[in-house]
């Protein structure tokens, strides 16, 4: 695979790339594949999506405004059985989508970009001479608990399939060096190392909202010190840390300083996902229990215009996930000049420069509150850190760099295809 990454400049040929994705909703994984498709399209390649679910009311605009061709098949298949076997059904849905693509779609293609679920790769291989690129955001087997014997048996088979099918990809990409190290520790039978392709930002999609204010998005918050938490409403995102940190912060600062502080908690929320519903309600209840509900505003699935405005208006982003695989939100915040306070683990260690573009803290409310206090009291200035963050994103995580890197990989796969 290293030969692909070192692919030299030459006259590029048009490649037909099909993206296979389980659920084209709103999230970091979905944002990455949408950006990957846009990047390849702008390089002159032909791109299409095949997915098991696509709701025009809950998706990125590029997938429903005509920029990207999306075909949804198998949406009638269940997501779980009585709230269980969600992973198995995700596997079945991806296999169904892949079989439809290979056997019934009539679509001709050169490369398939498989996202998240590798079990469909052998079925995509039914079409000879197809090159498979698999993007592994994180090993699926590490994202679940196994508290019962039956769950351990169930996961044993799924984990085995995950490792065996991942090894059949022609190229494996991961989102950070942290994920690459976890990949090697987890999939011990796979001897080749994955390549890192950092997610990126399409700067244009942020710049077009530069003049939008909080009042323009119907948020009239009387505060000049807004902290923002932006993540899906999932337990693993550790969102309660932001609430507990706010509680401690309000006790640390003066009454006048406390009056200026407000926390906005915004995140992806899907009515089909029971965890989103339950965790959202848990957080609202926790804010009330802590006595800070008047200092917190909760928002569900903010549109891009709202999200960018929130990021730009915040004094600082509070990013709470531990061992996050990459974390695109800190990149988004830094691009619009907003510093980030994050847990000192995982992907944020590769994106945030501690003390320069934000702060990396231990996973406890006291450390977060002390970092937040620096912005409330003015010890650290948003403008200075924001400028450093902006420069870091432009220099290291631009859409142009992302596009060039991905284009080299795809062209390299085509070279391999011709040699066979």
PLY file of the C-alpha trace (Angstrom):
ply
format ascii 1.0
element vertex 420
property float x
property float y
property float z
element edge 419
property int vertex1
property int vertex2
end_header
0.00 0.00 0.00
2.95 2.33 0.54
3.46 2.38 -3.24
-0.04 3.79 -3.59
0.59 6.54 -1.06
3.85 7.50 -2.80
2.12 7.69 -6.17
3.78 10.39 -8.29
2.13 13.24 -10.17
0.87 12.45 -13.63
-2.12 12.99 -15.90
-5.05 11.55 -13.97
-7.74 9.38 -15.48
-11.41 9.51 -14.57
-12.37 6.77 -12.12
-15.91 5.64 -11.28
-16.08 5.36 -7.49
-19.08 3.94 -5.64
-19.49 4.66 -1.92
-21.22 2.01 0.18
-22.40 3.32 3.53
-24.80 1.86 6.14
-26.76 4.99 7.12
-26.18 8.31 5.39
-27.35 10.50 8.26
-25.50 13.16 10.24
-22.25 12.41 12.06
-18.48 12.52 11.75
-18.29 9.33 9.66
-20.99 10.58 7.32
-19.30 13.98 6.99
-16.06 12.27 6.01
-17.55 10.14 3.23
-19.54 13.08 1.90
-16.33 15.13 1.78
-14.48 12.21 0.17
-17.13 11.98 -2.55
-17.04 15.74 -3.15
-13.24 15.69 -3.27
-13.14 12.95 -5.89
-15.93 14.57 -7.90
-13.98 17.84 -8.04
-10.98 15.86 -9.28
-13.06 14.81 -12.27
-14.10 11.37 -11.07
-17.61 9.96 -11.21
-19.10 9.19 -7.78
-22.28 7.55 -6.51
-23.63 6.54 -3.10
-25.43 3.33 -2.22
-26.78 3.26 1.32
-29.19 1.36 3.54
-30.85 4.52 4.85
-31.14 8.12 3.70
-33.62 10.57 5.19
-33.67 13.94 3.37
-34.80 15.54 6.64
-31.80 14.17 8.56
-28.73 14.29 6.34
-26.01 16.56 5.02
-27.38 18.90 2.34
-24.96 17.73 -0.36
-26.69 14.31 -0.36
-30.11 15.71 -1.20
-29.52 18.94 -3.15
-28.25 17.27 -6.32
-24.53 17.51 -5.67
-24.25 13.78 -4.96
-26.16 10.87 -6.48
-27.62 8.73 -3.67
-29.42 5.40 -4.07
-31.10 3.99 -0.97
-31.95 0.27 -0.90
-33.03 -2.12 1.84
-34.45 0.55 4.13
-37.27 -1.86 4.92
-34.83 -4.11 6.78
-35.02 -3.72 10.58
-32.30 -1.96 12.59
-32.63 -4.40 15.49
-34.69 -7.22 16.96
-36.53 -5.99 20.05
-33.71 -3.53 20.66
-31.03 -6.22 20.28
-28.76 -7.57 17.51
-28.16 -4.08 16.09
-24.66 -4.99 14.86
-25.92 -8.12 13.11
-28.63 -6.17 11.33
-26.10 -3.52 10.31
-24.07 -6.31 8.73
-27.15 -7.70 6.96
-28.13 -4.28 5.64
-24.66 -3.64 4.23
-24.58 -7.08 2.60
-27.98 -6.38 1.05
-26.81 -3.02 -0.30
-23.67 -4.62 -1.72
-25.52 -7.49 -3.39
-27.93 -5.01 -4.95
-25.00 -2.97 -6.28
-23.20 -5.99 -7.73
-26.15 -8.00 -9.08
-29.02 -5.64 -9.84
-27.94 -1.99 -10.08
-26.45 -2.17 -13.57
-23.85 0.40 -12.43
-20.31 0.09 -13.76
-17.54 1.11 -11.39
-13.81 0.76 -10.78
-13.38 1.36 -7.05
-15.73 0.83 -4.10
-15.21 3.01 -1.04
-16.62 0.98 1.88
-17.27 2.88 5.08
-17.54 1.53 8.65
-18.77 -2.05 8.01
-16.28 -4.40 6.34
-18.43 -7.56 6.24
-19.76 -6.62 2.80
-16.32 -6.68 1.15
-16.40 -10.39 0.02
-19.73 -9.73 -1.69
-18.36 -6.70 -3.51
-15.48 -8.91 -4.64
-18.01 -10.98 -6.63
-17.44 -8.45 -9.39
-14.01 -9.26 -10.72
-11.28 -6.64 -10.92
-13.01 -4.32 -8.45
-10.68 -2.51 -6.08
-11.93 -2.09 -2.50
-10.95 0.83 -0.30
-12.11 0.43 3.31
-12.23 3.33 5.75
-11.98 2.11 9.34
-13.03 4.82 11.78
-12.42 2.39 14.67
-12.63 -1.40 15.09
-16.32 -2.16 15.61
-15.56 -4.87 18.17
-14.16 -2.24 20.56
-17.39 -0.24 20.55
-19.53 -2.74 22.43
-19.72 -4.37 25.84
-19.93 -8.15 26.47
-21.44 -8.64 29.87
-23.14 -11.99 29.24
-21.95 -15.33 27.88
-24.40 -15.15 24.98
-23.17 -11.67 24.08
-19.57 -12.90 24.09
-20.47 -15.81 21.78
-22.47 -13.51 19.51
-19.64 -11.00 19.32
-17.01 -13.70 18.76
-18.49 -14.52 15.37
-19.04 -10.88 14.42
-15.52 -9.94 15.51
-14.05 -12.81 13.48
-15.98 -11.72 10.39
-14.84 -8.13 10.92
-11.15 -9.05 11.00
-11.32 -11.54 8.11
-13.25 -9.22 5.82
-11.17 -6.16 6.67
-8.09 -8.09 5.56
-9.67 -8.54 2.10
-9.69 -4.81 1.33
-7.11 -3.63 -1.19
-6.45 -0.54 0.90
-7.37 0.29 4.50
-7.49 3.87 5.68
-7.91 5.17 9.22
-8.66 8.63 10.58
-5.68 9.14 12.92
-2.41 7.65 14.09
-4.22 6.79 17.33
-6.72 4.66 15.39
-3.88 3.12 13.38
-2.21 1.93 16.59
-5.50 0.51 17.90
-6.11 -1.18 14.53
-2.76 -3.00 14.71
-3.35 -4.05 18.32
-6.84 -5.34 17.54
-6.43 -7.06 14.16
-3.34 -9.10 14.89
-3.72 -11.34 11.82
-3.52 -8.33 9.46
0.17 -7.73 8.85
-0.10 -4.64 6.65
-0.42 -1.30 8.38
-3.33 0.99 7.53
-2.64 4.41 6.09
-3.81 7.60 7.81
-6.13 9.90 5.91
-7.14 12.72 8.23
-10.66 14.06 7.79
-10.75 17.62 6.51
-12.96 20.65 6.22
-14.53 22.16 3.18
-13.75 25.75 4.10
-16.35 27.16 1.70
-19.17 25.53 3.66
-18.03 27.47 6.75
-17.08 30.76 5.13
-20.54 31.30 3.64
-22.01 31.67 7.15
-19.35 34.10 8.40
-21.80 36.97 8.89
-24.60 35.00 10.56
-25.23 35.96 14.20
-26.95 34.19 17.09
-29.98 36.44 16.64
-30.16 35.40 12.98
-30.63 31.80 14.13
-33.20 32.81 16.76
-30.91 32.40 19.75
-31.09 35.46 21.96
-28.68 34.52 24.75
-27.62 37.35 27.05
-24.02 36.24 27.53
-20.62 37.28 26.24
-18.99 34.05 27.47
-20.67 31.11 25.74
-19.19 27.66 25.99
-20.31 25.11 23.41
-20.56 21.33 23.54
-21.21 19.80 20.12
-21.58 16.03 19.83
-24.19 13.36 19.19
-26.41 12.60 22.18
-24.67 9.33 23.00
-23.35 8.07 26.34
-19.87 7.41 24.94
-19.48 11.11 24.15
-19.21 11.80 27.91
-21.43 14.88 27.65
-22.21 14.96 31.36
-18.61 16.08 31.88
-19.51 19.44 30.35
-22.39 19.92 32.79
-20.37 18.94 35.85
-17.54 21.22 34.69
-19.95 24.14 34.31
-21.24 23.56 37.84
-17.72 23.74 39.29
-16.81 26.74 37.12
-19.78 28.74 38.41
-18.60 28.08 41.96
-15.02 29.15 41.14
-15.69 32.54 39.57
-17.18 35.72 40.97
-20.92 36.40 40.85
-20.41 38.98 38.10
-18.31 36.57 36.05
-20.82 33.76 36.56
-23.61 35.97 35.24
-21.76 36.17 31.88
-21.40 32.39 31.45
-23.71 30.17 29.42
-23.37 26.64 28.00
-24.99 25.51 24.77
-25.24 21.75 24.35
-25.98 20.87 20.74
-25.76 17.55 19.00
-27.02 14.97 16.58
-30.42 13.63 17.59
-32.29 10.90 15.72
-35.82 9.95 16.78
-35.15 6.39 15.54
-32.29 5.95 18.01
-33.49 5.18 21.52
-30.13 6.09 23.03
-30.39 9.63 21.64
-33.81 10.09 23.22
-32.84 8.63 26.59
-29.48 10.37 26.89
-30.90 13.76 25.91
-33.51 13.44 28.67
-30.82 12.30 31.14
-28.73 15.39 30.42
-31.68 17.76 30.78
-32.50 16.12 34.12
-28.85 16.33 35.23
-28.73 20.07 34.50
-31.80 20.51 36.70
-30.33 18.34 39.46
-27.11 20.38 39.43
-29.09 23.60 39.63
-27.67 25.01 36.40
-30.60 24.54 34.00
-30.92 28.32 33.61
-27.32 28.37 32.39
-27.75 25.66 29.74
-29.47 25.62 26.36
-30.05 22.26 24.65
-30.33 22.01 20.86
-31.09 18.97 18.69
-29.44 18.30 15.31
-28.53 21.90 14.43
-28.44 22.67 10.71
-25.07 23.62 9.21
-25.91 27.34 9.35
-26.71 27.04 13.05
-23.73 24.83 13.85
-21.20 27.16 12.23
-22.73 30.18 13.96
-22.56 28.43 17.33
-18.93 27.49 16.78
-18.00 31.01 15.75
-19.91 32.67 18.61
-18.56 30.47 21.40
-15.76 31.62 23.65
-14.50 28.04 23.66
-15.54 24.54 22.54
-15.87 21.94 25.31
-15.02 18.57 23.75
-15.63 15.74 26.21
-15.20 12.31 24.48
-12.40 10.12 25.86
-10.18 8.22 23.41
-12.03 9.81 20.50
-10.90 8.22 17.26
-10.27 11.56 15.55
-12.88 14.19 16.32
-13.85 16.55 13.51
-15.57 19.12 15.76
-12.32 20.51 17.25
-11.08 21.08 13.69
-14.30 22.91 12.85
-13.99 25.08 15.95
-10.37 25.98 15.34
-11.08 26.91 11.73
-13.59 29.57 12.81
-11.17 30.88 15.45
-12.56 29.17 18.54
-10.16 27.46 21.00
-10.89 23.93 22.23
-10.79 22.29 25.65
-10.62 18.52 25.17
-9.73 15.30 26.94
-6.03 14.51 26.65
-6.45 11.26 24.70
-7.11 9.90 21.23
-7.39 12.05 18.12
-7.45 15.46 19.87
-3.83 14.90 20.88
-3.00 15.04 17.14
-5.10 18.09 16.34
-4.93 20.40 19.37
-1.68 22.01 20.51
-1.94 22.29 24.28
-1.62 25.88 25.46
-1.56 27.23 21.91
-4.83 26.29 20.17
-6.63 25.16 23.33
-6.11 22.90 26.30
-5.83 19.14 26.74
-7.15 18.15 30.15
-7.54 15.08 32.29
-11.00 13.56 32.14
-12.43 15.23 35.22
-14.67 18.27 35.81
-12.14 20.14 37.94
-9.48 20.20 35.20
-12.04 21.28 32.61
-13.45 23.96 34.91
-9.98 25.39 35.55
-9.33 25.61 31.81
-12.73 27.23 31.26
-11.97 29.73 34.02
-8.97 31.01 32.07
-11.33 32.22 29.34
-13.88 33.66 31.76
-11.26 35.72 33.61
-9.34 36.69 30.49
-6.10 34.91 31.40
-6.31 33.39 27.91
-7.57 35.35 24.96
-9.86 33.74 22.39
-8.48 35.91 19.60
-4.85 34.87 20.05
-5.60 31.16 20.45
-8.21 31.34 17.71
-5.68 32.68 15.21
-3.27 29.86 16.08
-6.04 27.30 15.67
-7.11 28.72 12.32
-3.54 28.55 11.01
-3.16 24.97 12.20
-6.29 23.82 10.40
-5.46 25.63 7.16
-1.93 24.22 7.13
-2.74 20.65 8.15
-6.39 19.77 7.55
-7.43 21.58 4.39
-9.86 20.10 1.90
-7.21 20.55 -0.79
-4.70 18.35 1.03
-7.39 15.80 1.75
-8.45 15.76 -1.91
-4.90 15.34 -3.21
-4.13 12.52 -0.79
-7.34 10.62 -1.56
-6.86 11.14 -5.29
-3.36 9.63 -5.12
-4.76 6.60 -3.33
-7.55 6.05 -5.86
-5.20 6.48 -8.81
-2.79 4.05 -7.18
-5.55 1.46 -6.85
-6.28 1.88 -10.56
-2.59 1.30 -11.35
-2.72 -1.93 -9.35
-5.86 -2.95 -11.22
-4.18 -2.50 -14.59
-1.19 -4.57 -13.58
-3.34 -7.66 -12.96
0 1
1 2
2 3
3 4
4 5
5 6
6 7
7 8
8 9
9 10
10 11
11 12
12 13
13 14
14 15
15 16
16 17
17 18
18 19
19 20
20 21
21 22
22 23
23 24
24 25
25 26
26 27
27 28
28 29
29 30
30 31
31 32
32 33
33 34
34 35
35 36
36 37
37 38
38 39
39 40
40 41
41 42
42 43
43 44
44 45
45 46
46 47
47 48
48 49
49 50
50 51
51 52
52 53
53 54
54 55
55 56
56 57
57 58
58 59
59 60
60 61
61 62
62 63
63 64
64 65
65 66
66 67
67 68
68 69
69 70
70 71
71 72
72 73
73 74
74 75
75 76
76 77
77 78
78 79
79 80
80 81
81 82
82 83
83 84
84 85
85 86
86 87
87 88
88 89
89 90
90 91
91 92
92 93
93 94
94 95
95 96
96 97
97 98
98 99
99 100
100 101
101 102
102 103
103 104
104 105
105 106
106 107
107 108
108 109
109 110
110 111
111 112
112 113
113 114
114 115
115 116
116 117
117 118
118 119
119 120
120 121
121 122
122 123
123 124
124 125
125 126
126 127
127 128
128 129
129 130
130 131
131 132
132 133
133 134
134 135
135 136
136 137
137 138
138 139
139 140
140 141
141 142
142 143
143 144
144 145
145 146
146 147
147 148
148 149
149 150
150 151
151 152
152 153
153 154
154 155
155 156
156 157
157 158
158 159
159 160
160 161
161 162
162 163
163 164
164 165
165 166
166 167
167 168
168 169
169 170
170 171
171 172
172 173
173 174
174 175
175 176
176 177
177 178
178 179
179 180
180 181
181 182
182 183
183 184
184 185
185 186
186 187
187 188
188 189
189 190
190 191
191 192
192 193
193 194
194 195
195 196
196 197
197 198
198 199
199 200
200 201
201 202
202 203
203 204
204 205
205 206
206 207
207 208
208 209
209 210
210 211
211 212
212 213
213 214
214 215
215 216
216 217
217 218
218 219
219 220
220 221
221 222
222 223
223 224
224 225
225 226
226 227
227 228
228 229
229 230
230 231
231 232
232 233
233 234
234 235
235 236
236 237
237 238
238 239
239 240
240 241
241 242
242 243
243 244
244 245
245 246
246 247
247 248
248 249
249 250
250 251
251 252
252 253
253 254
254 255
255 256
256 257
257 258
258 259
259 260
260 261
261 262
262 263
263 264
264 265
265 266
266 267
267 268
268 269
269 270
270 271
271 272
272 273
273 274
274 275
275 276
276 277
277 278
278 279
279 280
280 281
281 282
282 283
283 284
284 285
285 286
286 287
287 288
288 289
289 290
290 291
291 292
292 293
293 294
294 295
295 296
296 297
297 298
298 299
299 300
300 301
301 302
302 303
303 304
304 305
305 306
306 307
307 308
308 309
309 310
310 311
311 312
312 313
313 314
314 315
315 316
316 317
317 318
318 319
319 320
320 321
321 322
322 323
323 324
324 325
325 326
326 327
327 328
328 329
329 330
330 331
331 332
332 333
333 334
334 335
335 336
336 337
337 338
338 339
339 340
340 341
341 342
342 343
343 344
344 345
345 346
346 347
347 348
348 349
349 350
350 351
351 352
352 353
353 354
354 355
355 356
356 357
357 358
358 359
359 360
360 361
361 362
362 363
363 364
364 365
365 366
366 367
367 368
368 369
369 370
370 371
371 372
372 373
373 374
374 375
375 376
376 377
377 378
378 379
379 380
380 381
381 382
382 383
383 384
384 385
385 386
386 387
387 388
388 389
389 390
390 391
391 392
392 393
393 394
394 395
395 396
396 397
397 398
398 399
399 400
400 401
401 402
402 403
403 404
404 405
405 406
406 407
407 408
408 409
409 410
410 411
411 412
412 413
413 414
414 415
415 416
416 417
417 418
418 419
